[in-house]
Amino acid sequence: MKKLLSLVLVFVLGFSLVAPSFARAEESHVSKDSIGEVIIIMPGQEPAENVIVTDKDWADKLEYNNEISEEEAPELFENLEDVSADDIDDTYDNEIDWDSVPLVKDPNQEEPVFHASARVVLIGKLVWSGGKQVIKYGKKIFKKSPKSKVTNALKNYRSGKYTVKGRSYTVDKKDMEHILTRHHPKYWDGSTKKTQTFLDPDLSVNEVKNIVLAVAKKHSFTLGKKSMNTTYQVEAKVDGVTYVLGISKGHMKQLYPKY
């Protein structure tokens, strides 16, 4: 009987020592940091304390979520450097050299006026991060996104059309894909150009389409008299931002914000 009691006592004492370890194991959980690496989050620890994001780590990974904020990775933002025009290679795979396309002035369209007291308009630009060129927009940076992201975004896209004086101008799926992959931070395909600027990343696909149509409507005089076989550009201000719209053979194929 004494032996039995001794065995029970040993078992109880042993379990009391092991149980807290089980409890701690249950409380801890597996998470992923902002660059996709698996980390263990222990009780009472915030995930941010475990995340160390380096320039090379983040910029080199092709991820569906291609953005990161300064709050998430302050160390990353400390090492960003401006990109000079001499460092930017023109990598556009494009049938149109928009830099050589004329900007047409509409006599009925007022010139954009800039005032010293006007609000500052954010426009995305290229910066260096760990030897890679990424987009900086305010307190966020964006790297190249996978092709699947823009494909999914345009899955249910419906073409936009503007008709004036019997001429119909469209922005179809191919046109919109070109605009998004060149100038929208969330869908950027990594292509670069010396004169490249980037849209507000919070703009939805439909909002981008509406801006295209709004700029076209502001140039109804020009679009109503131009030959449908020509290629040209127009510019207009929409919601405080001046945009340049590129038109070629009846297609509205290019849209970007102007500094």
Order of alpha helices (4+ residues) and beta strands (2+ residues): alpha-beta-beta-alpha-beta-alpha-beta-beta-beta-beta-alpha-beta-beta-alpha-alpha-alpha-beta-beta-beta
